[in-house]
Amino acid sequence: MKTKAIFYHAGCPVCVAAEQNVANALDAGRFNLEIVHLGTEKSRVAEAEGSGVKSVPALVLHGVAYHINFGAGIEALK
């Protein structure tokens, strides 16, 4: 069974570069990667916050948020 991974971002250049790196780094055979653009999917901001996301880009894996660089604070996406 694949592990679910969610990558949250806001579409900025830092986020897009991180998205490409994460997508290339995760083994597609082991991980089911979902990409969520919070700039266009505002309804999922609360979900991201509930997963511990404080800024984007961030990867949530095994229920833990990993912050990758700093593109935008979660408050700016509300």
ABEGO torsion letter per residue (X at the ends): XBBBBBBBBAGBAAAAAAAAAAAAABBAAABBBBBBBAAABAAAAAAAAAAGBABOBBBBBGGBBBBBEBABBAAAAX
